[in-house]
Amino acid sequence: MGIIEAIQEERIRQATERVTKKVTKEVTQKVMNEFIQESCQKLFNKGFSAESIAEMLDYPIDTVKKFIS
């Protein structure tokens, strides 16, 4: 393998690593948001107030209200 091929392979490896990290972060955030939304709805259905849910989950009250409406 020549120097050009080695450099190309390293650039491809680095680009792949960057994309993998970005996608992993985005997917993790989406899953967490869905989990929080479901949790808010379940807690609300069990009789907890939006304020209590926001405090328990340490989440903004406005967001919790959107999740339970």
PDB file of N, CA, C, O and CB in Angstrom:
ATOM      1  N   MET A   1       0.857  -1.172   0.000  1.00  0.00           N
ATOM      2  CA  MET A   1       0.000   0.000   0.000  1.00  0.00           C
ATOM      3  C   MET A   1       0.896   1.225   0.000  1.00  0.00           C
ATOM      4  O   MET A   1       1.843   1.329   0.780  1.00  0.00           O
ATOM      5  CB  MET A   1      -0.971   0.003   1.224  1.00  0.00           C
ATOM      6  N   GLY A   2       0.577   2.146  -0.889  1.00  0.00           N
ATOM      7  CA  GLY A   2       1.355   3.365  -0.981  1.00  0.00           C
ATOM      8  C   GLY A   2       0.876   4.408   0.016  1.00  0.00           C
ATOM      9  O   GLY A   2      -0.129   4.225   0.703  1.00  0.00           O
ATOM     10  N   ILE A   3       1.610   5.491   0.077  1.00  0.00           N
ATOM     11  CA  ILE A   3       1.302   6.570   1.020  1.00  0.00           C
ATOM     12  C   ILE A   3      -0.054   7.210   0.714  1.00  0.00           C
ATOM     13  O   ILE A   3      -0.800   7.559   1.629  1.00  0.00           O
ATOM     14  CB  ILE A   3       2.405   7.636   0.984  1.00  0.00           C
ATOM     15  N   ILE A   4      -0.366   7.363  -0.563  1.00  0.00           N
ATOM     16  CA  ILE A   4      -1.642   7.964  -0.968  1.00  0.00           C
ATOM     17  C   ILE A   4      -2.806   7.098  -0.481  1.00  0.00           C
ATOM     18  O   ILE A   4      -3.778   7.611   0.073  1.00  0.00           O
ATOM     19  CB  ILE A   4      -1.703   8.137  -2.512  1.00  0.00           C
ATOM     20  N   GLU A   5      -2.702   5.798  -0.688  1.00  0.00           N
ATOM     21  CA  GLU A   5      -3.759   4.888  -0.247  1.00  0.00           C
ATOM     22  C   GLU A   5      -3.901   4.899   1.269  1.00  0.00           C
ATOM     23  O   GLU A   5      -5.012   4.848   1.795  1.00  0.00           O
ATOM     24  CB  GLU A   5      -3.476   3.466  -0.735  1.00  0.00           C
ATOM     25  N   ALA A   6      -2.767   4.966   1.971  1.00  0.00           N
ATOM     26  CA  ALA A   6      -2.798   4.992   3.436  1.00  0.00           C
ATOM     27  C   ALA A   6      -3.482   6.258   3.945  1.00  0.00           C
ATOM     28  O   ALA A   6      -4.261   6.213   4.897  1.00  0.00           O
ATOM     29  CB  ALA A   6      -1.373   4.898   4.005  1.00  0.00           C
ATOM     30  N   ILE A   7      -3.188   7.370   3.311  1.00  0.00           N
ATOM     31  CA  ILE A   7      -3.820   8.637   3.693  1.00  0.00           C
ATOM     32  C   ILE A   7      -5.319   8.582   3.411  1.00  0.00           C
ATOM     33  O   ILE A   7      -6.122   9.018   4.236  1.00  0.00           O
ATOM     34  CB  ILE A   7      -3.172   9.823   2.936  1.00  0.00           C
ATOM     35  N   GLN A   8      -5.696   8.050   2.256  1.00  0.00           N
ATOM     36  CA  GLN A   8      -7.109   7.931   1.910  1.00  0.00           C
ATOM     37  C   GLN A   8      -7.849   7.037   2.902  1.00  0.00           C
ATOM     38  O   GLN A   8      -8.957   7.359   3.332  1.00  0.00           O
ATOM     39  CB  GLN A   8      -7.262   7.382   0.494  1.00  0.00           C
ATOM     40  N   GLU A   9      -7.236   5.929   3.256  1.00  0.00           N
ATOM     41  CA  GLU A   9      -7.860   5.019   4.218  1.00  0.00           C
ATOM     42  C   GLU A   9      -8.035   5.694   5.585  1.00  0.00           C
ATOM     43  O   GLU A   9      -9.062   5.520   6.240  1.00  0.00           O
ATOM     44  CB  GLU A   9      -7.016   3.738   4.363  1.00  0.00           C
ATOM     45  N   GLU A  10      -7.043   6.452   6.002  1.00  0.00           N
ATOM     46  CA  GLU A  10      -7.128   7.149   7.288  1.00  0.00           C
ATOM     47  C   GLU A  10      -8.226   8.209   7.249  1.00  0.00           C
ATOM     48  O   GLU A  10      -8.965   8.363   8.221  1.00  0.00           O
ATOM     49  CB  GLU A  10      -5.773   7.798   7.647  1.00  0.00           C
ATOM     50  N   ARG A  11      -8.341   8.928   6.158  1.00  0.00           N
ATOM     51  CA  ARG A  11      -9.409   9.932   6.029  1.00  0.00           C
ATOM     52  C   ARG A  11     -10.781   9.274   6.051  1.00  0.00           C
ATOM     53  O   ARG A  11     -11.708   9.786   6.679  1.00  0.00           O
ATOM     54  CB  ARG A  11      -9.238  10.741   4.733  1.00  0.00           C
ATOM     55  N   ILE A  12     -10.912   8.159   5.377  1.00  0.00           N
ATOM     56  CA  ILE A  12     -12.176   7.420   5.376  1.00  0.00           C
ATOM     57  C   ILE A  12     -12.492   6.931   6.787  1.00  0.00           C
ATOM     58  O   ILE A  12     -13.637   7.031   7.227  1.00  0.00           O
ATOM     59  CB  ILE A  12     -12.116   6.225   4.388  1.00  0.00           C
ATOM     60  N   ARG A  13     -11.507   6.408   7.499  1.00  0.00           N
ATOM     61  CA  ARG A  13     -11.701   5.930   8.862  1.00  0.00           C
ATOM     62  C   ARG A  13     -12.153   7.070   9.763  1.00  0.00           C
ATOM     63  O   ARG A  13     -13.078   6.903  10.558  1.00  0.00           O
ATOM     64  CB  ARG A  13     -10.411   5.300   9.404  1.00  0.00           C
ATOM     65  N   GLN A  14     -11.511   8.225   9.647  1.00  0.00           N
ATOM     66  CA  GLN A  14     -11.861   9.379  10.477  1.00  0.00           C
ATOM     67  C   GLN A  14     -13.271   9.891  10.156  1.00  0.00           C
ATOM     68  O   GLN A  14     -14.041  10.222  11.058  1.00  0.00           O
ATOM     69  CB  GLN A  14     -10.835  10.505  10.278  1.00  0.00           C
ATOM     70  N   ALA A  15     -13.590   9.949   8.880  1.00  0.00           N
ATOM     71  CA  ALA A  15     -14.920  10.409   8.477  1.00  0.00           C
ATOM     72  C   ALA A  15     -15.995   9.445   8.983  1.00  0.00           C
ATOM     73  O   ALA A  15     -17.040   9.870   9.475  1.00  0.00           O
ATOM     74  CB  ALA A  15     -15.004  10.546   6.940  1.00  0.00           C
ATOM     75  N   THR A  16     -15.729   8.166   8.860  1.00  0.00           N
ATOM     76  CA  THR A  16     -16.664   7.157   9.350  1.00  0.00           C
ATOM     77  C   THR A  16     -16.868   7.287  10.856  1.00  0.00           C
ATOM     78  O   THR A  16     -17.991   7.167  11.347  1.00  0.00           O
ATOM     79  CB  THR A  16     -16.162   5.750   9.006  1.00  0.00           C
ATOM     80  N   GLU A  17     -15.807   7.528  11.571  1.00  0.00           N
ATOM     81  CA  GLU A  17     -15.881   7.691  13.028  1.00  0.00           C
ATOM     82  C   GLU A  17     -16.719   8.926  13.399  1.00  0.00           C
ATOM     83  O   GLU A  17     -17.544   8.872  14.311  1.00  0.00           O
ATOM     84  CB  GLU A  17     -14.457   7.812  13.627  1.00  0.00           C
ATOM     85  N   ARG A  18     -16.499  10.034  12.685  1.00  0.00           N
ATOM     86  CA  ARG A  18     -17.267  11.261  12.953  1.00  0.00           C
ATOM     87  C   ARG A  18     -18.758  11.051  12.694  1.00  0.00           C
ATOM     88  O   ARG A  18     -19.600  11.455  13.496  1.00  0.00           O
ATOM     89  CB  ARG A  18     -16.746  12.420  12.087  1.00  0.00           C
ATOM     90  N   VAL A  19     -19.068  10.424  11.582  1.00  0.00           N
ATOM     91  CA  VAL A  19     -20.467  10.192  11.222  1.00  0.00           C
ATOM     92  C   VAL A  19     -21.119   9.239  12.236  1.00  0.00           C
ATOM     93  O   VAL A  19     -22.257   9.455  12.653  1.00  0.00           O
ATOM     94  CB  VAL A  19     -20.571   9.612   9.782  1.00  0.00           C
ATOM     95  N   THR A  20     -20.407   8.213  12.618  1.00  0.00           N
ATOM     96  CA  THR A  20     -20.930   7.251  13.594  1.00  0.00           C
ATOM     97  C   THR A  20     -21.235   7.941  14.918  1.00  0.00           C
ATOM     98  O   THR A  20     -22.288   7.702  15.510  1.00  0.00           O
ATOM     99  CB  THR A  20     -19.928   6.100  13.815  1.00  0.00           C
ATOM    100  N   LYS A  21     -20.340   8.785  15.384  1.00  0.00           N
ATOM    101  CA  LYS A  21     -20.563   9.504  16.641  1.00  0.00           C
ATOM    102  C   LYS A  21     -21.772  10.424  16.532  1.00  0.00           C
ATOM    103  O   LYS A  21     -22.591  10.489  17.449  1.00  0.00           O
ATOM    104  CB  LYS A  21     -19.316  10.316  17.026  1.00  0.00           C
ATOM    105  N   LYS A  22     -21.885  11.129  15.423  1.00  0.00           N
ATOM    106  CA  LYS A  22     -23.002  12.063  15.231  1.00  0.00           C
ATOM    107  C   LYS A  22     -24.332  11.319  15.210  1.00  0.00           C
ATOM    108  O   LYS A  22     -25.282  11.721  15.882  1.00  0.00           O
ATOM    109  CB  LYS A  22     -22.822  12.860  13.926  1.00  0.00           C
ATOM    110  N   VAL A  23     -24.401  10.248  14.448  1.00  0.00           N
ATOM    111  CA  VAL A  23     -25.634   9.480  14.334  1.00  0.00           C
ATOM    112  C   VAL A  23     -25.990   8.851  15.681  1.00  0.00           C
ATOM    113  O   VAL A  23     -27.157   8.847  16.075  1.00  0.00           O
ATOM    114  CB  VAL A  23     -25.496   8.392  13.248  1.00  0.00           C
ATOM    115  N   THR A  24     -25.004   8.327  16.379  1.00  0.00           N
ATOM    116  CA  THR A  24     -25.239   7.738  17.695  1.00  0.00           C
ATOM    117  C   THR A  24     -25.806   8.775  18.653  1.00  0.00           C
ATOM    118  O   THR A  24     -26.741   8.484  19.399  1.00  0.00           O
ATOM    119  CB  THR A  24     -23.942   7.148  18.261  1.00  0.00           C
ATOM    120  N   LYS A  25     -25.253   9.973  18.639  1.00  0.00           N
ATOM    121  CA  LYS A  25     -25.733  11.045  19.506  1.00  0.00           C
ATOM    122  C   LYS A  25     -27.175  11.416  19.161  1.00  0.00           C
ATOM    123  O   LYS A  25     -28.005  11.576  20.056  1.00  0.00           O
ATOM    124  CB  LYS A  25     -24.822  12.279  19.389  1.00  0.00           C
ATOM    125  N   GLU A  26     -27.474  11.551  17.878  1.00  0.00           N
ATOM    126  CA  GLU A  26     -28.817  11.924  17.441  1.00  0.00           C
ATOM    127  C   GLU A  26     -29.842  10.855  17.812  1.00  0.00           C
ATOM    128  O   GLU A  26     -30.930  11.173  18.292  1.00  0.00           O
ATOM    129  CB  GLU A  26     -28.835  12.163  15.931  1.00  0.00           C
ATOM    130  N   VAL A  27     -29.499   9.603  17.593  1.00  0.00           N
ATOM    131  CA  VAL A  27     -30.422   8.510  17.911  1.00  0.00           C
ATOM    132  C   VAL A  27     -30.643   8.421  19.418  1.00  0.00           C
ATOM    133  O   VAL A  27     -31.770   8.232  19.875  1.00  0.00           O
ATOM    134  CB  VAL A  27     -29.885   7.168  17.369  1.00  0.00           C
ATOM    135  N   THR A  28     -29.571   8.556  20.181  1.00  0.00           N
ATOM    136  CA  THR A  28     -29.684   8.515  21.642  1.00  0.00           C
ATOM    137  C   THR A  28     -30.598   9.632  22.130  1.00  0.00           C
ATOM    138  O   THR A  28     -31.453   9.401  22.986  1.00  0.00           O
ATOM    139  CB  THR A  28     -28.293   8.635  22.303  1.00  0.00           C
ATOM    140  N   GLN A  29     -30.429  10.832  21.598  1.00  0.00           N
ATOM    141  CA  GLN A  29     -31.262  11.962  21.996  1.00  0.00           C
ATOM    142  C   GLN A  29     -32.727  11.713  21.647  1.00  0.00           C
ATOM    143  O   GLN A  29     -33.615  12.012  22.445  1.00  0.00           O
ATOM    144  CB  GLN A  29     -30.771  13.248  21.324  1.00  0.00           C
ATOM    145  N   LYS A  30     -32.979  11.171  20.468  1.00  0.00           N
ATOM    146  CA  LYS A  30     -34.348  10.895  20.060  1.00  0.00           C
ATOM    147  C   LYS A  30     -34.992   9.855  20.974  1.00  0.00           C
ATOM    148  O   LYS A  30     -36.140  10.019  21.387  1.00  0.00           O
ATOM    149  CB  LYS A  30     -34.384  10.417  18.608  1.00  0.00           C
ATOM    150  N   VAL A  31     -34.272   8.807  21.286  1.00  0.00           N
ATOM    151  CA  VAL A  31     -34.802   7.759  22.162  1.00  0.00           C
ATOM    152  C   VAL A  31     -35.074   8.320  23.553  1.00  0.00           C
ATOM    153  O   VAL A  31     -36.101   8.010  24.157  1.00  0.00           O
ATOM    154  CB  VAL A  31     -33.820   6.568  22.246  1.00  0.00           C
ATOM    155  N   MET A  32     -34.168   9.136  24.061  1.00  0.00           N
ATOM    156  CA  MET A  32     -34.364   9.732  25.385  1.00  0.00           C
ATOM    157  C   MET A  32     -35.582  10.649  25.395  1.00  0.00           C
ATOM    158  O   MET A  32     -36.362  10.623  26.347  1.00  0.00           O
ATOM    159  CB  MET A  32     -33.115  10.513  25.813  1.00  0.00           C
ATOM    160  N   ASN A  33     -35.754  11.448  24.363  1.00  0.00           N
ATOM    161  CA  ASN A  33     -36.918  12.329  24.273  1.00  0.00           C
ATOM    162  C   ASN A  33     -38.219  11.525  24.254  1.00  0.00           C
ATOM    163  O   ASN A  33     -39.191  11.889  24.916  1.00  0.00           O
ATOM    164  CB  ASN A  33     -36.824  13.208  23.020  1.00  0.00           C
ATOM    165  N   GLU A  34     -38.231  10.439  23.497  1.00  0.00           N
ATOM    166  CA  GLU A  34     -39.418   9.586  23.440  1.00  0.00           C
ATOM    167  C   GLU A  34     -39.687   8.955  24.808  1.00  0.00           C
ATOM    168  O   GLU A  34     -40.838   8.850  25.231  1.00  0.00           O
ATOM    169  CB  GLU A  34     -39.246   8.487  22.365  1.00  0.00           C
ATOM    170  N   PHE A  35     -38.632   8.539  25.491  1.00  0.00           N
ATOM    171  CA  PHE A  35     -38.780   7.940  26.816  1.00  0.00           C
ATOM    172  C   PHE A  35     -39.342   8.960  27.805  1.00  0.00           C
ATOM    173  O   PHE A  35     -40.252   8.649  28.573  1.00  0.00           O
ATOM    174  CB  PHE A  35     -37.428   7.396  27.319  1.00  0.00           C
ATOM    175  N   ILE A  36     -38.798  10.177  27.785  1.00  0.00           N
ATOM    176  CA  ILE A  36     -39.283  11.233  28.684  1.00  0.00           C
ATOM    177  C   ILE A  36     -40.744  11.545  28.381  1.00  0.00           C
ATOM    178  O   ILE A  36     -41.552  11.699  29.297  1.00  0.00           O
ATOM    179  CB  ILE A  36     -38.419  12.515  28.547  1.00  0.00           C
ATOM    180  N   GLN A  37     -41.083  11.639  27.103  1.00  0.00           N
ATOM    181  CA  GLN A  37     -42.462  11.944  26.721  1.00  0.00           C
ATOM    182  C   GLN A  37     -43.402  10.848  27.223  1.00  0.00           C
ATOM    183  O   GLN A  37     -44.444  11.152  27.803  1.00  0.00           O
ATOM    184  CB  GLN A  37     -42.581  12.096  25.186  1.00  0.00           C
ATOM    185  N   GLU A  38     -43.053   9.597  27.010  1.00  0.00           N
ATOM    186  CA  GLU A  38     -43.885   8.487  27.477  1.00  0.00           C
ATOM    187  C   GLU A  38     -43.989   8.487  28.998  1.00  0.00           C
ATOM    188  O   GLU A  38     -45.060   8.238  29.553  1.00  0.00           O
ATOM    189  CB  GLU A  38     -43.317   7.148  26.989  1.00  0.00           C
ATOM    190  N   SER A  39     -42.888   8.764  29.661  1.00  0.00           N
ATOM    191  CA  SER A  39     -42.887   8.798  31.125  1.00  0.00           C
ATOM    192  C   SER A  39     -43.799   9.906  31.642  1.00  0.00           C
ATOM    193  O   SER A  39     -44.552   9.700  32.594  1.00  0.00           O
ATOM    194  CB  SER A  39     -41.457   8.996  31.659  1.00  0.00           C
ATOM    195  N   CYS A  40     -43.734  11.069  31.024  1.00  0.00           N
ATOM    196  CA  CYS A  40     -44.607  12.173  31.423  1.00  0.00           C
ATOM    197  C   CYS A  40     -46.069  11.774  31.276  1.00  0.00           C
ATOM    198  O   CYS A  40     -46.875  12.017  32.174  1.00  0.00           O
ATOM    199  CB  CYS A  40     -44.311  13.429  30.586  1.00  0.00           C
ATOM    200  N   GLN A  41     -46.404  11.174  30.167  1.00  0.00           N
ATOM    201  CA  GLN A  41     -47.790  10.787  29.919  1.00  0.00           C
ATOM    202  C   GLN A  41     -48.246   9.741  30.932  1.00  0.00           C
ATOM    203  O   GLN A  41     -49.356   9.837  31.455  1.00  0.00           O
ATOM    204  CB  GLN A  41     -47.951  10.249  28.489  1.00  0.00           C
ATOM    205  N   LYS A  42     -47.414   8.751  31.214  1.00  0.00           N
ATOM    206  CA  LYS A  42     -47.774   7.710  32.178  1.00  0.00           C
ATOM    207  C   LYS A  42     -47.969   8.299  33.578  1.00  0.00           C
ATOM    208  O   LYS A  42     -48.931   7.965  34.269  1.00  0.00           O
ATOM    209  CB  LYS A  42     -46.693   6.617  32.210  1.00  0.00           C
ATOM    210  N   LEU A  43     -47.054   9.170  33.986  1.00  0.00           N
ATOM    211  CA  LEU A  43     -47.173   9.789  35.303  1.00  0.00           C
ATOM    212  C   LEU A  43     -48.427  10.657  35.389  1.00  0.00           C
ATOM    213  O   LEU A  43     -49.120  10.653  36.407  1.00  0.00           O
ATOM    214  CB  LEU A  43     -45.927  10.628  35.613  1.00  0.00           C
ATOM    215  N   PHE A  44     -48.713  11.389  34.334  1.00  0.00           N
ATOM    216  CA  PHE A  44     -49.910  12.229  34.299  1.00  0.00           C
ATOM    217  C   PHE A  44     -51.167  11.367  34.393  1.00  0.00           C
ATOM    218  O   PHE A  44     -52.110  11.713  35.105  1.00  0.00           O
ATOM    219  CB  PHE A  44     -49.939  13.082  33.012  1.00  0.00           C
ATOM    220  N   ASN A  45     -51.178  10.257  33.682  1.00  0.00           N
ATOM    221  CA  ASN A  45     -52.320   9.346  33.708  1.00  0.00           C
ATOM    222  C   ASN A  45     -52.511   8.715  35.092  1.00  0.00           C
ATOM    223  O   ASN A  45     -53.614   8.289  35.436  1.00  0.00           O
ATOM    224  CB  ASN A  45     -52.139   8.251  32.655  1.00  0.00           C
ATOM    225  N   LYS A  46     -51.450   8.657  35.873  1.00  0.00           N
ATOM    226  CA  LYS A  46     -51.540   8.106  37.231  1.00  0.00           C
ATOM    227  C   LYS A  46     -51.919   9.170  38.253  1.00  0.00           C
ATOM    228  O   LYS A  46     -52.029   8.883  39.445  1.00  0.00           O
ATOM    229  CB  LYS A  46     -50.216   7.464  37.628  1.00  0.00           C
ATOM    230  N   GLY A  47     -52.118  10.402  37.780  1.00  0.00           N
ATOM    231  CA  GLY A  47     -52.616  11.431  38.666  1.00  0.00           C
ATOM    232  C   GLY A  47     -51.607  12.479  39.114  1.00  0.00           C
ATOM    233  O   GLY A  47     -51.940  13.357  39.910  1.00  0.00           O
ATOM    234  N   PHE A  48     -50.388  12.399  38.618  1.00  0.00           N
ATOM    235  CA  PHE A  48     -49.388  13.405  38.973  1.00  0.00           C
ATOM    236  C   PHE A  48     -49.640  14.687  38.177  1.00  0.00           C
ATOM    237  O   PHE A  48     -50.050  14.636  37.018  1.00  0.00           O
ATOM    238  CB  PHE A  48     -47.952  12.872  38.710  1.00  0.00           C
ATOM    239  N   SER A  49     -49.397  15.809  38.797  1.00  0.00           N
ATOM    240  CA  SER A  49     -49.560  17.094  38.108  1.00  0.00           C
ATOM    241  C   SER A  49     -48.355  17.355  37.205  1.00  0.00           C
ATOM    242  O   SER A  49     -47.292  16.756  37.364  1.00  0.00           O
ATOM    243  CB  SER A  49     -49.732  18.253  39.131  1.00  0.00           C
ATOM    244  N   ALA A  50     -48.552  18.256  36.266  1.00  0.00           N
ATOM    245  CA  ALA A  50     -47.454  18.633  35.366  1.00  0.00           C
ATOM    246  C   ALA A  50     -46.282  19.189  36.165  1.00  0.00           C
ATOM    247  O   ALA A  50     -45.124  18.913  35.852  1.00  0.00           O
ATOM    248  CB  ALA A  50     -47.931  19.671  34.325  1.00  0.00           C
ATOM    249  N   GLU A  51     -46.582  19.966  37.186  1.00  0.00           N
ATOM    250  CA  GLU A  51     -45.534  20.563  38.024  1.00  0.00           C
ATOM    251  C   GLU A  51     -44.741  19.484  38.756  1.00  0.00           C
ATOM    252  O   GLU A  51     -43.515  19.558  38.840  1.00  0.00           O
ATOM    253  CB  GLU A  51     -46.149  21.545  39.040  1.00  0.00           C
ATOM    254  N   SER A  52     -45.447  18.473  39.288  1.00  0.00           N
ATOM    255  CA  SER A  52     -44.771  17.379  39.989  1.00  0.00           C
ATOM    256  C   SER A  52     -43.879  16.587  39.034  1.00  0.00           C
ATOM    257  O   SER A  52     -42.749  16.224  39.364  1.00  0.00           O
ATOM    258  CB  SER A  52     -45.802  16.445  40.647  1.00  0.00           C
ATOM    259  N   ILE A  53     -44.409  16.334  37.865  1.00  0.00           N
ATOM    260  CA  ILE A  53     -43.644  15.571  36.870  1.00  0.00           C
ATOM    261  C   ILE A  53     -42.387  16.335  36.478  1.00  0.00           C
ATOM    262  O   ILE A  53     -41.301  15.759  36.413  1.00  0.00           O
ATOM    263  CB  ILE A  53     -44.507  15.279  35.619  1.00  0.00           C
ATOM    264  N   ALA A  54     -42.534  17.619  36.218  1.00  0.00           N
ATOM    265  CA  ALA A  54     -41.380  18.439  35.832  1.00  0.00           C
ATOM    266  C   ALA A  54     -40.330  18.429  36.933  1.00  0.00           C
ATOM    267  O   ALA A  54     -39.134  18.343  36.657  1.00  0.00           O
ATOM    268  CB  ALA A  54     -41.815  19.887  35.527  1.00  0.00           C
ATOM    269  N   GLU A  55     -40.775  18.514  38.164  1.00  0.00           N
ATOM    270  CA  GLU A  55     -39.838  18.505  39.284  1.00  0.00           C
ATOM    271  C   GLU A  55     -39.154  17.143  39.428  1.00  0.00           C
ATOM    272  O   GLU A  55     -37.939  17.070  39.609  1.00  0.00           O
ATOM    273  CB  GLU A  55     -40.564  18.869  40.584  1.00  0.00           C
ATOM    274  N   MET A  56     -39.940  16.066  39.346  1.00  0.00           N
ATOM    275  CA  MET A  56     -39.371  14.718  39.489  1.00  0.00           C
ATOM    276  C   MET A  56     -38.352  14.408  38.400  1.00  0.00           C
ATOM    277  O   MET A  56     -37.296  13.835  38.667  1.00  0.00           O
ATOM    278  CB  MET A  56     -40.479  13.674  39.461  1.00  0.00           C
ATOM    279  N   LEU A  57     -38.680  14.793  37.172  1.00  0.00           N
ATOM    280  CA  LEU A  57     -37.819  14.464  36.031  1.00  0.00           C
ATOM    281  C   LEU A  57     -36.785  15.542  35.736  1.00  0.00           C
ATOM    282  O   LEU A  57     -35.934  15.384  34.861  1.00  0.00           O
ATOM    283  CB  LEU A  57     -38.662  14.233  34.804  1.00  0.00           C
ATOM    284  N   ASP A  58     -36.874  16.647  36.484  1.00  0.00           N
ATOM    285  CA  ASP A  58     -35.967  17.780  36.268  1.00  0.00           C
ATOM    286  C   ASP A  58     -36.021  18.211  34.799  1.00  0.00           C
ATOM    287  O   ASP A  58     -35.007  18.305  34.108  1.00  0.00           O
ATOM    288  CB  ASP A  58     -34.508  17.407  36.676  1.00  0.00           C
ATOM    289  N   TYR A  59     -37.254  18.468  34.362  1.00  0.00           N
ATOM    290  CA  TYR A  59     -37.513  18.826  32.972  1.00  0.00           C
ATOM    291  C   TYR A  59     -38.322  20.109  32.959  1.00  0.00           C
ATOM    292  O   TYR A  59     -39.081  20.348  33.899  1.00  0.00           O
ATOM    293  CB  TYR A  59     -38.261  17.682  32.214  1.00  0.00           C
ATOM    294  N   PRO A  60     -38.198  20.940  31.947  1.00  0.00           N
ATOM    295  CA  PRO A  60     -38.945  22.208  31.899  1.00  0.00           C
ATOM    296  C   PRO A  60     -40.459  21.973  31.922  1.00  0.00           C
ATOM    297  O   PRO A  60     -40.967  21.096  31.223  1.00  0.00           O
ATOM    298  CB  PRO A  60     -38.560  23.003  30.639  1.00  0.00           C
ATOM    299  N   ILE A  61     -41.159  22.746  32.711  1.00  0.00           N
ATOM    300  CA  ILE A  61     -42.605  22.611  32.862  1.00  0.00           C
ATOM    301  C   ILE A  61     -43.331  22.784  31.531  1.00  0.00           C
ATOM    302  O   ILE A  61     -44.300  22.074  31.261  1.00  0.00           O
ATOM    303  CB  ILE A  61     -43.123  23.626  33.870  1.00  0.00           C
ATOM    304  N   ASP A  62     -42.882  23.707  30.707  1.00  0.00           N
ATOM    305  CA  ASP A  62     -43.529  23.938  29.405  1.00  0.00           C
ATOM    306  C   ASP A  62     -43.452  22.688  28.532  1.00  0.00           C
ATOM    307  O   ASP A  62     -44.416  22.338  27.850  1.00  0.00           O
ATOM    308  CB  ASP A  62     -42.871  25.132  28.675  1.00  0.00           C
ATOM    309  N   THR A  63     -42.312  22.025  28.558  1.00  0.00           N
ATOM    310  CA  THR A  63     -42.132  20.802  27.764  1.00  0.00           C
ATOM    311  C   THR A  63     -43.014  19.687  28.299  1.00  0.00           C
ATOM    312  O   THR A  63     -43.634  18.956  27.526  1.00  0.00           O
ATOM    313  CB  THR A  63     -40.655  20.359  27.771  1.00  0.00           C
ATOM    314  N   VAL A  64     -43.075  19.552  29.619  1.00  0.00           N
ATOM    315  CA  VAL A  64     -43.911  18.521  30.223  1.00  0.00           C
ATOM    316  C   VAL A  64     -45.373  18.766  29.842  1.00  0.00           C
ATOM    317  O   VAL A  64     -46.096  17.823  29.521  1.00  0.00           O
ATOM    318  CB  VAL A  64     -43.737  18.502  31.769  1.00  0.00           C
ATOM    319  N   LYS A  65     -45.800  19.999  29.877  1.00  0.00           N
ATOM    320  CA  LYS A  65     -47.191  20.315  29.507  1.00  0.00           C
ATOM    321  C   LYS A  65     -47.476  19.943  28.053  1.00  0.00           C
ATOM    322  O   LYS A  65     -48.569  19.471  27.741  1.00  0.00           O
ATOM    323  CB  LYS A  65     -47.479  21.812  29.729  1.00  0.00           C
ATOM    324  N   LYS A  66     -46.524  20.148  27.177  1.00  0.00           N
ATOM    325  CA  LYS A  66     -46.708  19.752  25.774  1.00  0.00           C
ATOM    326  C   LYS A  66     -46.824  18.238  25.657  1.00  0.00           C
ATOM    327  O   LYS A  66     -47.624  17.721  24.878  1.00  0.00           O
ATOM    328  CB  LYS A  66     -45.538  20.263  24.904  1.00  0.00           C
ATOM    329  N   PHE A  67     -46.007  17.533  26.450  1.00  0.00           N
ATOM    330  CA  PHE A  67     -46.009  16.073  26.384  1.00  0.00           C
ATOM    331  C   PHE A  67     -47.311  15.466  26.875  1.00  0.00           C
ATOM    332  O   PHE A  67     -47.714  14.407  26.396  1.00  0.00           O
ATOM    333  CB  PHE A  67     -44.866  15.520  27.188  1.00  0.00           C
ATOM    334  N   ILE A  68     -47.972  16.112  27.817  1.00  0.00           N
ATOM    335  CA  ILE A  68     -49.175  15.516  28.409  1.00  0.00           C
ATOM    336  C   ILE A  68     -50.463  16.025  27.757  1.00  0.00           C
ATOM    337  O   ILE A  68     -51.551  15.562  28.098  1.00  0.00           O
ATOM    338  CB  ILE A  68     -49.214  15.804  29.902  1.00  0.00           C
ATOM    339  N   SER A  69     -50.351  16.954  26.843  1.00  0.00           N
ATOM    340  CA  SER A  69     -51.577  17.480  26.226  1.00  0.00           C
ATOM    341  C   SER A  69     -51.957  16.688  24.994  1.00  0.00           C
ATOM    342  O   SER A  69     -52.962  16.992  24.350  1.00  0.00           O
ATOM    343  CB  SER A  69     -51.406  18.950  25.859  1.00  0.00           C
TER     344      SER A  69
END
